[in-house]
């Protein structure tokens, strides 16, 4: 039994002082008491550690390599994607495992307890399958075994190069499966997770409406059997136009009219929605998977978080391209985008909750839902996914309650984090992952082996 004592903790019903939490050997919170004398491990401010609900781990190795404009004066998401396709053809299973482990370590050090991996790099260069169909998925699992992070693995079904069902191009050929092959890959990946802790989960991810048919979308979602179903939706203007031309409706409209969108679903990005789509999608109970740093990097657009929350929408945060893994910066970028769009301040605050409090609680709960994880809150019976902030940090000294979250998000960064637990596994101590040196050394060897974007 682990005993954690915090000067203050954000519990389900709000802030409490002198909080003693007991965690059993299975990583479950079994007792919470307030007003207790200090005992056990002593902490500053204790928060529920959110899930990172959307990641393409391999793209971390591209960070900083796509910031030059080529001969095309209209550089965009689509030109970036071509560079990404060029880069990924170098990647081997060993590379993927090393990169994924480094990404997961960075997530933990940034305050995330879970990696929900939207994994679509399945095959060899040229599209041939590995001897084991789930080889690449198994490498994500192996990385999670080495880092200790809670894993929600989402094998991605990516069948076509566009709504016209054209074959996958050279850059996409490593992603492709027909429905039967994808079902086999999913089962193998599921079997490959059996040695992970019991909090590990698996779901599915039909990549996008451009990459599947209506029939295969239904078949893929059914594989999840009540688990998470994630899909990229309404990220780019060109994507919206392509789906509307081919399927007769805008992506969100089509999904709402043709699919039982429910709380098992997570819709990634949704940066190109009209007001009526925002309201109707919010009311389904599905989670909006937001990746503000990547969405800004790729020029996707701005998610309408103000309207979404006003209508009861649920949301979580992901690091997507992993160009920068920072929970505080994701939240800051999300909120500042709303202020810039609407010429406002504290756009997401309410009379009762500060901006930081409202944002943090929303993404903790929404991220756990999207990950299929019994977490996102500090409560008896929940997983001990926890993150501690230092009360000695200059910007947190003397701060209490919601102000701690506001200072963390708007004045701070990851250096405020002292400790992180994933299902009770104490993986970040004094701000650093317990296996940081070995994981970083392996990542550096991998980077030396790659050729960048030449």
PyMOL commands that set and color helices and strands:
alter all, ss='L'
color gray80, all
select helices_A, chain A and resi 57-62+77-88+93-109+135-147+173-175+179-192+214-223+237-247+251-258+275-282+292-297+305-310+327-342+355-371+402-410+414-416+436-449
alter helices_A, ss='H'
color red, helices_A
select strands_A, chain A and resi 2-11+14-23+29-33+41-48+51-55+114-119+150-157+201-206+229-233+265-269+287-290+314-317+386-389+417-422+425-429+432-433
alter strands_A, ss='S'
color yellow, strands_A
deselect
rebuild
show_as cartoon
